[in-house]
């Protein structure tokens, strides 16, 4: 039986980064034995996935697809997780656009991070994990959110002096986490 923790960590929806109707070009099997492949990124935990679509399903870039438990209309099964280095050239280009789009369309989720971020250790705070944010920004954010939580990115930029663009900061952190370069993960799940 699956634990609740494990169930919660699964992606429900993904965005198509690349669709290869005839499988990978380096697959040397005859064409009739090749499996169509879709590379996608999860909307919640930014998990890079290799998916096998159902027979005769053609997916387009940026299609949102259901990959959770139960009946899936377009996906036969999930082959597994991918590393950033395993993405096709097309998927690598698209991943940046898709991540920026997810951040823009889910602004409140990321603003909540600024409102709720906590210390990791006695010397390190979650806010300091974001590129371009140091102790000075961290203390300004903490002081400002005590008075009133941030409402959106504009509110954050207005109330915290010399605040780097929050969308870009979050984007850079997500890309860095996807590249496996970070000890602590904020947005990307292993």
C-alpha positions as CSV (number, residue, x, y, z in Angstrom):
1,X,0.0,0.0,0.0
2,X,1.3,3.5,-0.9
3,X,1.9,5.9,1.9
4,X,0.0,9.2,1.9
5,X,3.3,11.1,1.7
6,X,4.2,9.3,-1.5
7,X,0.7,9.8,-3.0
8,X,0.9,13.6,-2.3
9,X,4.2,13.9,-4.1
10,X,3.0,12.8,-7.5
11,X,2.3,15.2,-10.2
12,X,-1.3,15.5,-11.4
13,X,-0.8,17.7,-14.5
14,X,2.1,18.3,-16.9
15,X,2.9,20.6,-19.7
16,X,4.3,19.1,-23.0
17,X,7.8,20.2,-23.8
18,X,8.4,17.9,-26.8
19,X,6.5,15.2,-28.6
20,X,8.4,12.5,-30.6
21,X,5.8,10.5,-32.5
22,X,8.5,8.1,-33.7
23,X,10.5,7.9,-30.5
24,X,14.0,9.0,-30.0
25,X,16.2,9.4,-33.1
26,X,19.0,7.4,-31.4
27,X,16.7,4.4,-30.9
28,X,18.0,2.0,-33.5
29,X,15.0,-0.3,-33.5
30,X,12.9,-0.5,-36.7
31,X,10.2,2.2,-36.9
32,X,7.3,-0.2,-36.3
33,X,8.9,-1.2,-32.9
34,X,9.6,2.4,-31.7
35,X,7.4,3.9,-29.0
36,X,6.2,7.5,-29.2
37,X,7.7,9.6,-26.4
38,X,6.6,12.9,-24.8
39,X,8.8,14.9,-22.6
40,X,6.9,17.1,-20.1
41,X,7.3,19.1,-16.9
42,X,4.9,18.8,-13.9
43,X,3.0,21.9,-13.1
44,X,3.3,21.6,-9.3
45,X,6.8,20.3,-8.5
46,X,8.5,20.9,-11.9
47,X,9.3,17.3,-12.3
48,X,10.8,16.5,-15.7
49,X,9.1,13.4,-17.1
50,X,9.2,11.0,-20.0
51,X,5.7,9.9,-20.9
52,X,4.3,7.4,-23.4
53,X,1.1,8.7,-25.1
54,X,-1.8,6.4,-25.9
55,X,-2.0,5.0,-29.4
56,X,-2.8,7.6,-32.1
57,X,-2.6,10.5,-29.7
58,X,-0.7,13.5,-31.0
59,X,0.4,16.1,-28.5
60,X,1.4,19.7,-29.2
61,X,3.9,21.8,-27.4
62,X,2.5,23.4,-24.3
63,X,-0.5,21.1,-24.1
64,X,-1.6,20.5,-20.5
65,X,-2.2,16.8,-19.9
66,X,-3.5,14.9,-16.9
67,X,-1.0,12.3,-15.6
68,X,-2.4,11.6,-12.2
69,X,-4.0,8.4,-10.8
70,X,-7.1,6.9,-12.6
71,X,-8.2,7.3,-16.2
72,X,-5.8,9.3,-18.3
73,X,-7.2,10.4,-21.7
74,X,-3.9,11.0,-23.5
75,X,-1.1,9.3,-21.6
76,X,-0.6,5.5,-21.5
77,X,2.1,5.5,-18.8
78,X,4.9,7.5,-17.2
79,X,8.3,6.0,-18.2
80,X,10.1,7.9,-15.5
81,X,11.8,11.1,-14.4
82,X,14.3,12.9,-16.6
83,X,17.3,15.1,-15.8
84,X,17.7,18.5,-17.5
85,X,20.6,17.0,-19.6
86,X,18.2,14.3,-21.0
87,X,15.8,16.7,-22.6
88,X,15.7,17.1,-26.4
89,X,16.9,20.3,-27.9
90,X,13.3,21.4,-28.4
91,X,12.3,20.5,-24.8
92,X,15.3,22.5,-23.4
93,X,14.2,25.6,-25.3
94,X,10.6,25.2,-24.3
95,X,11.2,24.4,-20.6
96,X,12.2,28.1,-20.0
97,X,9.0,29.4,-21.5
98,X,6.8,26.9,-19.7
99,X,8.4,27.6,-16.3
100,X,8.0,31.4,-16.8
101,X,4.4,30.8,-17.8
102,X,3.7,28.7,-14.7
103,X,5.3,31.3,-12.4
104,X,3.2,34.1,-14.1
105,X,-0.1,32.1,-13.9
106,X,0.5,31.0,-10.3
107,X,1.8,34.2,-8.8
108,X,0.1,33.7,-5.5
109,X,1.8,30.4,-4.9
110,X,5.2,32.1,-5.2
111,X,4.2,35.2,-3.3
112,X,3.2,32.8,-0.5
113,X,6.7,31.5,-0.5
114,X,8.0,35.0,0.3
115,X,5.2,35.4,3.0
116,X,5.9,32.0,4.7
117,X,9.6,31.2,4.1
118,X,11.4,30.0,7.3
119,X,14.9,29.6,8.6
120,X,16.7,26.4,7.4
121,X,19.4,26.5,10.1
122,X,20.5,29.1,12.7
123,X,22.6,30.7,10.0
124,X,20.6,30.2,6.8
125,X,17.1,31.2,5.8
126,X,15.1,29.9,2.8
127,X,15.0,33.4,1.3
128,X,18.8,33.4,1.1
129,X,18.6,30.4,-1.3
130,X,17.1,32.7,-4.0
131,X,19.7,34.1,-6.4
132,X,20.4,37.8,-5.7
133,X,18.9,37.8,-2.2
134,X,21.2,38.2,0.7
135,X,20.8,39.0,4.4
136,X,19.7,42.6,3.8
137,X,16.8,41.6,1.5
138,X,15.9,38.7,3.8
139,X,15.5,41.1,6.8
140,X,13.6,43.6,4.8
141,X,11.2,40.9,3.6
142,X,10.7,39.5,7.1
143,X,10.1,43.0,8.6
144,X,7.7,44.0,5.8
145,X,5.6,40.8,6.0
146,X,5.2,41.2,9.8
147,X,3.1,44.3,9.1
148,X,1.2,42.9,6.2
149,X,1.7,39.9,3.9
150,X,2.7,40.6,0.3
151,X,-0.2,40.6,-2.1
152,X,1.7,40.1,-5.4
153,X,5.1,40.6,-7.0
154,X,4.5,44.3,-7.6
155,X,3.7,44.8,-3.9
156,X,6.9,42.9,-3.0
157,X,9.0,45.0,-5.3
158,X,7.4,48.2,-4.0
159,X,7.9,47.4,-0.3
160,X,11.4,45.9,-0.4
161,X,14.1,48.4,-1.6
162,X,16.3,47.2,-4.5
163,X,14.4,43.9,-4.7
164,X,15.5,42.0,-7.8
165,X,12.6,41.0,-10.0
166,X,10.9,38.2,-8.0
167,X,9.7,36.3,-11.2
168,X,13.3,36.2,-12.5
169,X,14.7,35.2,-9.1
170,X,12.3,32.3,-8.8
171,X,12.9,31.3,-12.4
172,X,16.7,31.2,-11.9
173,X,16.2,29.1,-8.7
174,X,14.0,26.6,-10.4
175,X,16.4,26.1,-13.4
176,X,19.3,25.7,-10.9
177,X,17.3,23.1,-8.9
178,X,16.4,21.2,-12.2
179,X,20.1,21.2,-13.0
180,X,20.8,19.3,-9.8
181,X,23.1,22.1,-8.5
182,X,21.4,22.8,-5.3
183,X,21.7,21.1,-1.9
184,X,18.3,22.5,-0.7
185,X,15.3,22.4,-2.9
186,X,12.5,24.9,-2.6
187,X,10.4,24.4,-5.8
188,X,11.6,21.3,-7.5
189,X,11.0,17.9,-6.0
190,X,13.5,15.1,-6.4
